[in-house]
Amino acid sequence: MRPSLAPLAATSALIAALICGVSNTSAAADESSSASAVSSVSSVSRDVSPTTYASQFNRAVNRARAQADRRRLGVDTCMTRLAAASAHRMAAAGDVNDTVSVSEVDRRCDLHAVTQQSAVGGSDGTRTLQHVYLRYARDLVLDRRWRIQASAARQAADGTWYVMAIFAERT
């Protein structure tokens, strides 16, 4: 039987959060924060398209927000394009550390209070939200200020999924 990677994933996420300056409140507290906490889930799947993966993630975000009595988030196409470019770069490089420039999102999409989060792993968008975002970035996902979201996922040649999520307010 293969040992569980959960303790390693939790430790990795905590270390990444500390290095990047992410805590339960710091990412949401800074109006233009750009924190990228890296987390992983060990399952890999080729059974879902990048568009389906991102749609599953967006729906799962809204389900989690509804359960926490938070407003449903709309999806922004401008932010989605920027998230897709970032997810593509991460998958091509095999590195989760690509970030979306907050100033670029502000400028190109006319938004403020933007934050972004990247992750690697998860066999579909719902599992990634459950196992990565809600475990390590719950306050970010549930922040009351957010009105729109965007996410994109790309799969590397080895089958690993790379996900970029962006949350923002309208100006």
C-alpha positions, 0 to 999 in steps of 0.5 A: 500500500502506498503511503499517504502524501497528505502530511507532505502536501500540508507541510509543503503548503504551509512552508510555501504560505510562510515563504510567500507571506500568505496567512488566513487573512493576509491575502485578503487584507491587502487590496492588491495582494498577489500571493501564490501558495503552492499545494499539491494533490497526488491524483492525476487524470486525463478524463477531463478537458481544461475547460471542464476542469475550470468550470468544475472549479468555478462551480465548486467555488460558488457551492463553497461560498453558498455553504458559507453564506457568501455571494455567488461569484460571476466569471470574468472573461478578461481574467480568465484569459490571463489565468489561462496564459499563466496555467499554460506557462506553468504546465509547459514549465512543470512549475507551479510558481508562475503568477499573474501580475496583479497590476496587469489584471488591474490595467487590462481588466479594469479591476481592483482588490485582485488576488491570485492563487496557483495550485498543482494536482487534483483529478478535476476542478472540484477535487482541487478546490476541496483538497487544495483551496479550501484546505490551505486558502479557505479565507481567500475563496470565501472573502466577502469582497470578491464579486468575480472569479476566473480560473484556468487549468492546463495539463502537463505532458505527464498528466499533472494539472496546473491551476490558476485562480483569480478573485477580484472586485469590480472598480 
